[in-house]
Amino acid sequence: MQELITNTELQTFGRCEERHNLRYNKWLVPFEEHPALSLGSAFHAGLESASIDAALKVLRDADPTWSRWEGDAALIREITVSAMVGGSLRHWGNWPEVHEYQFNIPIRHPETGNASKKHRFSGVFDGVWNGTHPDYPGEVVIGEWKSAAVVNNDYMQRLEIDFQISTYLWAASIIFGVPVRRMVYRVVKKPTIKQKKTETTDEYAERLERDYAERADHYFFEEIIERTDEQIAEWAKQAWAIHTRILQVKGGKVPAIRNTQSCVGRGRCPYFDLCTGHVTEDAFKKLTTKHREIKEIK
């Protein structure tokens, strides 16, 4: 049976092959994962359902163990998600008719066209305008929604070479049978004001909601990202090469390379203590499914 491979898995492998080995070959994750991960899931759920309540439900379902000892921190996360989702729904009136479109397609050799016998490519488009985008009538346009603590020129310029964007435009082209070359990329900045010592949580919630409404240019960003046929073809070569090496590492033909520059460079790697020998694999739980964000499709 073919395994599913995702954009997140490919990017994890590119960041550090040993991290990929622990997460995607051994299926190990920390017993207690950082609550910021649930905030992102809640944010997406709120936009998908156009509902702050839906976002809060996801957050509360994911947070019970953290909430017991974090005190007001869990409540602040709820206030944050409410402001981000509510602000987004008010700021952007044009949302796609399709949300959370899951796909599962062959990954093919870029020259021969032969499909991999080991992997199929899977993922989820945050949104799809199938000919209904007001600025691009008749075209298939896909959407991607992100939240970020910092959004600056470098962040936006990076989108010109972003791997995920190329991945999803490639996948959409296969799924819809036409070249799909545009993505609506929306980013919502996380709050840049904090609760004052003199404020109640209700007062902070009101002030934060007001801040998102009054400083829309500070919090909301949208870019139409395009890719050329040549860029998509180059992505396909890169993806096949990564896919091939993933199989080599898993099969024991080559060792996984540990990239020590990623241990603490973009936040502390969750496997740092394991790699340095301070804990064993017993300090992690083993997942029952490889990709938690994907429903296995047979």
ABEGO torsion letter per residue (X at the ends): XBBBBBAAAAAAAAABAAAAAAAAAAGBBBABBBAAAAAAAAAAAAAAAGBAAAAAAAAAAAAAAAAAAAEAAAAAAAAAAAAAAAAAAAABABBBABBGBBBBBBBBBAAAGBBBAABBBBBBBABBBBGABAABBGBBBBBBBBBBABBBAAAAAAAAABAAAAAAAAAAAAAAGBBBABBBBBBBBBBABBBBAABBAAAAAAAAAAAAAABAAAABBBBBBBBBAAAAAAAAAAAAAAAAAAAAAAAGABBBBBBAAAAAABEBBAAAAAAAGABBAAABBBBABABAABBBBX
